[in-house]
Amino acid sequence: MKKYMMEALKEAEKAYNMGEVPVGAVIVKDGEVIAGGHNLTETQKDPTCHAEMMAIRQAAALLGGWRLSGCDMYVTLEPCAMCAGAIVWSRIDNLYIGAKDPKSGACGSIFQIPTEDRLNHQVRVSYGLMEEECSKILKDFFAELRKKKK
Ligand SMILES: [Zn+2]
């Protein structure tokens, strides 16, 4: 649903304002946003602090367990291999992706981890929800970064 992707975009904006690559994610359960996260790899000096990982950690802490069954994730950019793996491991039901990531996306672009039927859990994946807005914030960010470098 669009309103949840808008929440994920708000998370991406938080990252943008901190100078982090603007990717955001939220987790929805029973129609309610229960967790959100944005990229924090620079701030935390930790390569695992992607938006999806932050949201999963928050949701698991809130629900008191690692199983996020009955939860959906909305993320502004196609998850990488690490996050796609974590999404499978957390048993998320549905994954809604804004923009595709042809360079490192692991949900169809270069790997197809969430729907891999050799794993014991599959995640349903939908693409293109608010794709334009989700890719625009990334484009703006990198354009600004290039300008600063000059
Ligand atoms: Zn990732």
Boltz pocket constraint, residues with backbone or C-beta under 6 A from the ligand:
constraints:
  - pocket:
      binder: B
      contacts: [[A, 50], [A, 52], [A, 79], [A, 80], [A, 81], [A, 82], [A, 83], [A, 84]]
      max_distance: 6.0
